[in-house]
Amino acid sequence: SASAPSDAELRAQLVVLHTRMLSQPVTSDSSEVDALVELFDAAGGAVDAEQAWGTVLHALLRHPRGVLF
């Protein structure tokens, strides 16, 4: 499985994903990114980063803002 990114790398990637998937720009220290970091960690990011990324992507895809055009 993929290795876990550093905190700075994780936050940078989450900023890009959140902005692209929800059309809502955020910063690496925003509460939205904090919540995604917590989700990544809770999904086992330190042990199985691939699984944790899947969980984060699933959460973003199901986000209510994701259904707005």
Order of alpha helices (4+ residues) and beta strands (2+ residues): alpha-alpha-alpha
